[in-house]
Amino acid sequence: MPGPRGTGAVTRSTLRQQIADALRDEVLAGRLQPGQEFTVKEIAEQYGVSATPVREALVDLSAQGLLDADQHRGFRVHEYSLDDFRGIVEARGLVIDGMFHAIGDGRLSRLRSGEARATAALDGVRRRGEEAQRAAGAGDLTVLIGYDLRFWRELSALFGNPYLSDFLHRLRVQSWVCAVQHLRRIRDLRGVLWCGHTELVDALSRRDTAAARAIIDAYNAHSLALIERLGAG
């Protein structure tokens, strides 16, 4: 019957995504270190599931650049270099600049339907930004990463182009994966992490793309200087 087959496919697909999300969080939390190797069997036993959704999840993470596949030895966490980080920051900056250009031209789909809708959409993004900003101020890297990813997901969704949103999300995950291996060596991150999320929302609420670009330029410069300093040490 079509019903049971469809339900099974959805269940497996959901499990596949859950495992991929869990492993991504393990990498971001530093519990899976760059270069660490593991097999499908080990992950399946860890989560108490069959090998098929695990293998699919690991292939997905490999396609996202978080894992490297070895035909004979399984998978290992991808090791990003400082040059990789510079390239990722440049790429995400170009994508974000394109978003700001669209805002300046009034082409964002979620912001074309009137001021009330635009304000409501940006208010939702602001709430994520406030949480991210509080976490950054407290030096709570794990909480910051979660809210920062949600902040940019929701902000990029205003563009109305899921391909752009997905691409930016992938770049942001990769930049965090690259950065956390250095940031987690610092015991106290208070005052170290970027926390300009609400200032960025304020600038976009005013349609002040020049100010928004200046905030992002400062953010990128801060991130590069911090990671390059930690990487050199």
C-alpha positions as CSV (number, residue, x, y, z in Angstrom):
1,M,0.0,0.0,0.0
2,P,1.3,3.5,-0.8
3,G,0.6,4.8,2.8
4,P,2.9,2.5,4.8
5,R,5.7,2.8,2.2
6,G,5.5,6.6,2.3
7,T,5.5,6.7,6.1
8,G,8.6,4.5,6.2
9,A,10.4,6.7,3.8
10,V,9.6,9.8,5.8
11,T,10.7,8.1,9.0
12,R,14.0,7.1,7.5
13,S,14.5,10.5,6.0
14,T,13.7,12.1,9.4
15,L,16.1,9.8,11.2
16,R,18.8,10.5,8.6
17,Q,18.4,14.2,9.2
18,Q,18.4,13.8,13.0
19,I,21.7,11.8,12.9
20,A,23.2,14.4,10.6
21,D,22.2,17.2,12.9
22,A,23.5,15.3,15.9
23,L,26.9,14.7,14.4
24,R,27.1,18.2,13.1
25,D,26.5,19.4,16.7
26,E,29.2,17.0,18.0
27,V,31.7,18.6,15.6
28,L,30.6,22.1,16.6
29,A,30.9,21.2,20.3
30,G,34.4,19.9,19.8
31,R,33.5,16.4,20.8
32,L,34.4,15.2,17.3
33,Q,37.8,16.7,16.6
34,P,39.3,17.5,13.2
35,G,40.9,14.4,11.7
36,Q,39.0,12.0,14.0
37,E,38.0,8.8,12.2
38,F,34.9,6.6,12.7
39,T,32.9,4.1,10.8
40,V,29.2,3.7,10.0
41,K,29.0,0.7,12.4
42,E,30.4,2.8,15.3
43,I,27.9,5.6,14.8
44,A,25.0,3.1,14.3
45,E,25.9,1.4,17.5
46,Q,26.3,4.7,19.3
47,Y,22.8,5.9,18.3
48,G,21.2,2.5,18.4
49,V,20.0,2.6,14.8
50,S,20.5,0.7,11.6
51,A,23.4,1.4,9.3
52,T,21.4,2.7,6.4
53,P,20.3,6.1,7.8
54,V,23.7,6.6,9.4
55,R,25.5,6.0,6.0
56,E,23.1,8.4,4.4
57,A,23.7,11.1,7.1
58,L,27.4,10.7,6.8
59,V,27.3,11.1,3.0
60,D,25.2,14.2,3.5
61,L,27.7,15.7,5.9
62,S,30.5,14.8,3.5
63,A,28.7,16.7,0.7
64,Q,28.5,19.7,3.1
65,G,32.2,19.6,3.6
66,L,32.2,18.6,7.2
67,L,33.4,15.0,6.8
68,D,35.9,13.3,4.4
69,A,35.0,9.8,3.2
70,D,37.6,7.1,2.9
71,Q,36.4,4.1,1.0
72,H,38.3,1.6,3.2
73,R,38.5,3.3,6.6
74,G,35.1,5.0,6.9
75,F,34.8,8.8,7.6
76,R,36.8,11.4,9.3
77,V,36.1,15.0,10.4
78,H,37.4,17.4,7.8
79,E,40.4,19.5,8.8
80,Y,40.0,23.1,7.8
81,S,43.1,25.3,7.4
82,L,43.4,29.1,7.9
83,D,43.3,29.5,4.2
84,D,40.0,27.6,4.1
85,F,38.7,30.0,6.8
86,R,39.7,33.0,4.8
87,G,38.0,31.6,1.7
88,I,34.8,30.8,3.6
89,V,34.6,34.3,5.2
90,E,35.1,35.9,1.7
91,A,32.4,33.7,0.2
92,R,29.9,34.3,2.9
93,G,30.6,38.0,2.7
94,L,29.9,38.1,-1.0
95,V,26.6,36.2,-0.4
96,I,25.6,38.6,2.4
97,D,26.5,41.6,0.3
98,G,24.2,40.3,-2.4
99,M,21.4,40.1,0.1
100,F,22.0,43.7,1.2
101,H,22.0,44.8,-2.4
102,A,18.5,43.2,-2.8
103,I,17.3,45.0,0.3
104,G,18.5,48.3,-1.0
105,D,16.6,47.7,-4.3
106,G,13.5,46.7,-2.4
107,R,13.5,43.2,-4.0
108,L,13.2,41.1,-0.8
109,S,10.0,39.0,-1.2
110,R,9.1,39.0,2.5
111,L,9.5,42.8,2.7
112,R,7.4,43.8,-0.3
113,S,4.0,43.4,1.3
114,G,4.0,46.5,3.5
115,E,5.7,47.9,6.5
116,A,3.7,45.9,9.1
117,R,4.8,42.6,7.5
118,A,8.4,43.8,7.2
119,T,8.5,44.9,10.8
120,A,7.1,41.5,12.0
121,A,9.6,39.6,9.9
122,L,12.6,41.6,11.2
123,D,11.3,41.4,14.8
124,G,11.5,37.6,14.6
125,V,15.1,37.9,13.4
126,R,15.9,40.4,16.1
127,R,14.8,38.0,18.8
128,R,17.3,35.4,17.5
129,G,19.9,38.1,17.4
130,E,19.3,39.2,21.0
131,E,19.7,35.6,22.2
132,A,22.9,35.3,20.1
133,Q,24.2,38.6,21.5
134,R,23.6,37.5,25.1
135,A,25.4,34.2,24.5
136,A,28.3,36.0,22.9
137,G,28.5,38.4,25.9
138,A,28.5,35.5,28.3
139,G,31.1,33.7,26.3
140,D,28.8,30.7,25.8
141,L,30.1,29.4,22.5
142,T,27.7,26.4,22.2
143,V,24.6,28.6,22.7
144,L,25.9,31.3,20.5
145,I,26.5,28.9,17.6
146,G,22.9,27.6,17.8
147,Y,21.3,31.1,17.9
148,D,23.7,32.5,15.3
149,L,22.8,29.8,12.8
150,R,19.1,30.4,13.4
151,F,19.6,34.2,13.1
152,W,21.2,34.0,9.7
153,R,18.8,31.3,8.6
154,E,15.8,33.5,9.3
155,L,17.5,36.7,8.0
156,S,18.4,35.0,4.7
157,A,14.9,33.6,4.4
158,L,13.6,37.1,4.0
159,F,15.2,37.0,0.5
160,G,12.7,34.4,-0.5
161,N,15.3,32.3,-2.3
162,P,15.9,28.9,-0.5
163,Y,19.0,28.2,-2.6
164,L,20.7,31.3,-1.3
165,S,19.5,30.6,2.2
166,D,20.8,27.0,2.1
167,F,24.1,28.1,0.6
168,L,24.7,30.7,3.2
169,H,23.8,28.3,6.0
170,R,26.3,25.8,4.7
171,L,29.0,28.5,4.6
172,R,28.2,29.6,8.2
173,V,28.3,26.0,9.5
174,Q,31.7,25.5,7.8
175,S,33.1,28.7,9.2
176,W,32.0,27.7,12.7
177,V,33.5,24.2,12.3
178,C,36.7,25.8,11.3
179,A,36.6,28.4,14.1
180,V,35.6,26.2,17.1
181,Q,38.8,24.2,17.0
182,H,40.6,27.4,17.9
183,L,38.0,29.1,20.0
184,R,37.5,26.2,22.4
185,R,41.1,26.5,23.5
186,I,40.2,29.8,25.2
187,R,38.8,29.3,28.7
188,D,37.0,32.6,29.0
189,L,35.4,33.9,25.8
190,R,33.6,36.8,27.4
191,G,34.3,39.9,25.3
192,V,36.0,37.9,22.6
193,L,33.1,36.9,20.4
194,W,31.3,39.1,17.9
195,C,27.9,40.3,19.2
196,G,26.6,42.8,16.6
197,H,23.5,40.9,15.6
198,T,20.9,43.5,16.9
199,E,22.9,46.4,15.4
200,L,22.7,44.7,12.1
201,V,19.0,44.2,12.4
202,D,18.6,47.9,13.3
203,A,20.5,48.9,10.2
204,L,18.4,46.6,8.0
205,S,15.2,47.9,9.6
206,R,16.2,51.4,8.5
207,R,17.1,50.0,5.0
208,D,20.6,51.4,5.7
209,T,22.6,49.0,3.7
210,A,25.8,51.1,4.0
211,A,25.7,50.7,7.8
212,A,24.9,47.0,7.4
213,R,27.8,46.5,5.1
214,A,30.1,48.4,7.6
215,I,28.9,46.1,10.4
216,I,29.6,43.0,8.3
217,D,33.0,44.3,7.2
218,A,33.9,44.8,10.9
219,Y,32.6,41.4,11.8
220,N,34.7,39.7,9.1
221,A,37.8,41.6,10.0
222,H,37.3,40.7,13.7
223,S,36.7,37.0,12.9
224,L,39.8,36.8,10.6
225,A,42.1,38.6,13.0
226,L,40.9,36.4,15.9
227,I,41.2,33.0,14.2
228,E,44.5,33.9,12.5
229,R,45.9,34.9,15.9
230,L,44.7,31.8,17.6
231,G,45.8,29.6,14.6
232,A,49.3,31.1,14.7
233,G,49.6,30.5,18.4
